[in-house]
Amino acid sequence: MERRIGVYVCHCGANIAATIDVEQVAEFARGLDGVVVAREYKFVCSDPGQELIKNDIKEQNLDRVVIASCSPRLHELTFRRTMASAGLNPYLMEMANIREQVAWVTEDRELATLKAKALVNAAVKKVSYYQPLETKEVPVNPNTLVVGAGIAGIQAAIEIANSGNLVYLVEREPSIGGHMAQLDKTFPTLDCSA
Ligand code: SF4
């Protein structure tokens, strides 16, 4: 399986670079199967950082990318867009979270660097098996079934119905209201709970 993978190790300013030896991680990545370029860069999500990746994709003919940086929750979409704008399938990218999962939770620089290498190694292996994916839209039935007509179920049903969707609210007891209906008054307003 011949791959042409690019690896980008982010400093995130001092967020990562103060705890992890990013140069060492990039050097380690250069020795991994399928990796044709590995760089460290101050802020990979910045415009120049993304340009670096795009240029490499074109000039080095990369077919996959690994970004060792922050949580995918933060920048997975950003980097998928970077991939797409360079003409690659956006799903041929993997992130190694060396910020939240290493730098922010580890004080020992040597151990942190070791763990960062392990995460990068795993991400490179993983991405090499990825297949291009296509997004597609499928119709869904927006009707909603709410099970349980206690106070939460009733409120959820009202919210959904008010947004213009059909709701089926079911309750196993003969009456609705759940525990709330068994109370007389509610604190602190002393409203009648029924
Ligand atoms: S990609 Fe993530 S880790 Fe890197 S600079 Fe941006 S926010 Fe920080």
Boltz pocket constraint, residues with backbone or C-beta under 6 A from the ligand:
constraints:
  - pocket:
      binder: B
      contacts: [[A, 10], [A, 11], [A, 12], [A, 13], [A, 15], [A, 16], [A, 42], [A, 43], [A, 44], [A, 45], [A, 46], [A, 68], [A, 69], [A, 70], [A, 71], [A, 74], [A, 75], [A, 99]]
      max_distance: 6.0
